[in-house]
């Protein structure tokens, strides 16, 4: 029964956060984050993309 209260509390907390985000029109657009990032963040993102692409390169 205690776990049910915990789950309901988490769901209520998520609903409140969603309401606040929508009220303040907070947008979670990743493209804006990339455009507004610093040079070092850009290098890090490009490096991560490069490593992801290399890891998915299989010839099978």
C-alpha positions as a Markdown table, in Angstrom:
| # | Residue | x | y | z |
|---|---|---|---|---|
| 1 | Unk | 0.0 | 0.0 | 0.0 |
| 2 | Unk | 2.9 | 2.4 | 0.7 |
| 3 | Unk | 4.3 | 1.8 | -2.8 |
| 4 | Unk | 1.0 | 2.8 | -4.3 |
| 5 | Unk | 1.2 | 6.2 | -2.5 |
| 6 | Unk | 4.8 | 6.6 | -3.7 |
| 7 | Unk | 3.8 | 5.9 | -7.3 |
| 8 | Unk | 0.8 | 8.3 | -7.1 |
| 9 | Unk | 3.1 | 10.9 | -5.6 |
| 10 | Unk | 5.5 | 10.6 | -8.4 |
| 11 | Unk | 2.8 | 10.9 | -11.0 |
| 12 | Unk | 1.3 | 14.0 | -9.3 |
| 13 | Unk | 4.8 | 15.6 | -9.1 |
| 14 | Unk | 5.2 | 14.9 | -12.9 |
| 15 | Unk | 1.8 | 16.5 | -13.6 |
| 16 | Unk | 2.7 | 19.6 | -11.6 |
| 17 | Unk | 6.1 | 19.9 | -13.4 |
| 18 | Unk | 4.3 | 19.5 | -16.8 |
| 19 | Unk | 1.7 | 22.1 | -15.9 |
| 20 | Unk | 4.4 | 24.6 | -14.8 |
| 21 | Unk | 6.5 | 24.0 | -18.0 |
| 22 | Unk | 3.4 | 24.5 | -20.2 |
| 23 | Unk | 2.4 | 27.6 | -18.2 |
| 24 | Unk | 5.8 | 29.2 | -18.7 |
| 25 | Unk | 6.0 | 27.8 | -22.2 |
| 26 | Unk | 9.3 | 26.0 | -21.6 |
| 27 | Unk | 10.2 | 24.2 | -24.8 |
| 28 | Unk | 12.4 | 21.2 | -24.7 |
| 29 | Unk | 13.7 | 21.6 | -28.3 |
| 30 | Unk | 17.1 | 20.0 | -28.7 |
| 31 | Unk | 17.9 | 22.0 | -31.8 |
| 32 | Unk | 17.8 | 25.2 | -29.8 |
| 33 | Unk | 20.1 | 23.8 | -27.2 |
| 34 | Unk | 22.6 | 22.8 | -29.9 |
| 35 | Unk | 22.4 | 26.2 | -31.6 |
| 36 | Unk | 22.9 | 28.2 | -28.3 |
| 37 | Unk | 25.7 | 26.0 | -27.0 |
| 38 | Unk | 29.3 | 27.1 | -26.5 |
| 39 | Unk | 32.1 | 26.0 | -28.8 |
| 40 | Unk | 33.3 | 23.3 | -26.4 |
| 41 | Unk | 29.8 | 21.9 | -26.2 |
| 42 | Unk | 29.6 | 21.8 | -30.0 |
| 43 | Unk | 32.9 | 19.9 | -30.1 |
| 44 | Unk | 31.6 | 17.5 | -27.5 |
| 45 | Unk | 28.3 | 16.9 | -29.4 |
| 46 | Unk | 30.1 | 16.4 | -32.7 |
| 47 | Unk | 32.5 | 14.0 | -31.1 |
| 48 | Unk | 29.6 | 12.0 | -29.5 |
| 49 | Unk | 27.8 | 11.9 | -32.9 |
| 50 | Unk | 31.0 | 10.7 | -34.5 |
| 51 | Unk | 31.5 | 7.9 | -31.9 |
| 52 | Unk | 27.9 | 6.8 | -32.3 |
| 53 | Unk | 28.2 | 6.6 | -36.0 |
| 54 | Unk | 31.5 | 4.6 | -35.8 |
| 55 | Unk | 29.9 | 2.2 | -33.3 |
| 56 | Unk | 27.0 | 1.6 | -35.6 |
| 57 | Unk | 29.2 | 0.9 | -38.7 |
| 58 | Unk | 28.9 | -2.8 | -39.3 |
| 59 | Unk | 29.4 | -4.6 | -42.5 |
| 60 | Unk | 27.1 | -7.5 | -41.8 |
